[in-house]
Amino acid sequence: MKLITAMIRPENLPDVKEALLKADVGKMTVSNVIGCGQQQGYKETYRGVKHEIKLIKKVRLDIAVNDAFVKVAIDAIIKGARTGNIGDGKIWVTPIEECIRIRTGEEGKDAIG
């Protein structure tokens, strides 16, 4: 069991969700976040005043999958999120020690589904 965490551009979320659904990965948690990576922010001028924006809006996806779906889910995220430009995002894969479905008490792979 693995937890896939992906940081992507907000405008790419519909494409990533569509690619994940086509890959039969439909369970996910989506959060709006801000942060900075290689982009290091940007500068803009508003009413003649220069502003330096260091933290950029991103979307965080958390997807718990069984081992058979790790590669499939990663490939789907990349397919939906890649533009080829700096700021496309990152994907982390971490092991899950245990998963328990609260409603039924199922554990492990059965709880992830």
N, C-alpha and C positions, 0 to 999 in steps of 0.2 A: 504494500500500500504506500502511495506517495501523495504528497501535497504539492501541487504545481501552483506557483505564484508567478503571475505575469504583470508587469507594469507596461501599459500601452497608451497610445494617444487616444483621447476621448472620441475623436471622430472615427477611429477604427473599430470601436466597440461593435457596431452592427455587423460589420464584415467578420469579425472574430466570432461573434455569437453564431452567425450563420454557418461558418466553417466548422465550429464545434458541434452544432446540431447535425450537420451532414456526417460527421465522424462518430455519431451516436454518443456524444458527451453532452448531456443536457443539464447536469447539476453543477451550479457554480455560485459563488458569492461575488458580487460586484460592489466596489467601493470607489468613491471619488477621493483622490488624494492629491497632495502637492509635494513636490520635491525637485531635486536637481541631480543631473548626472553629467554626462559628457558635454551636454549643451551649454552648461554653465549660465543659463538664463539668457535674457536679451534686454535691450534698451529701447525705450519708446519715449516720445515727446507728447505731452498733453497740455494744451494751453500754454505752450512755450516753456514748460518746465520738463526737464529730462528726468525720467524715472528709470531706475535699473531694477528689472524684475529678475530675482534670483531663483524663486520657486515657481515651477511650471505645473499646470494642471495635468494630471494623469489619471488613468483608471487602473485600479488594482483588481485582478481576477484571482480568486482562490478556488482551486478545483481539486477535490480529493478523488483519486482514481485507484483502481486496482492495477497491479503491475502490467497487465496486458494492454492497458489503455494509455500508458505514459507516453510512448512514442507517438501514438495516434493524436493525442491531445496536443502535444508540443508542435507537431507538424501543422495541425489545424490553426493554432494560435499564430504561428509564423506566417502561414498562408494569408490569414486575414489582416495581420498587423504590419507586414513588411512593406515599406515604401522605398527603402534603399537610402533614406536620409538619416542623419543624426537625430536621435530622439524617438526612434521606432520602439524602443523599450528593452526590457530584459525579462528573462524567465529563470526562476529558481525551482529546483526540484529537491524536496526534502523528504526523508522517510517519516512515515507515521507509525508510531509504536502501537497505538491502539485506537480503535474507533468504536463508539457505542451509539446506537440509534436509541434515543430517549424513549420514543413512543413504544417500541416493541421489546427493547432490551437486547436486540441482536448485537453481536460483536464481530469485530474483524472485517473480513472481506464482505460478509453478508450485510453489514451495516452500511458500507459504502455503496453497494448496489452495482 
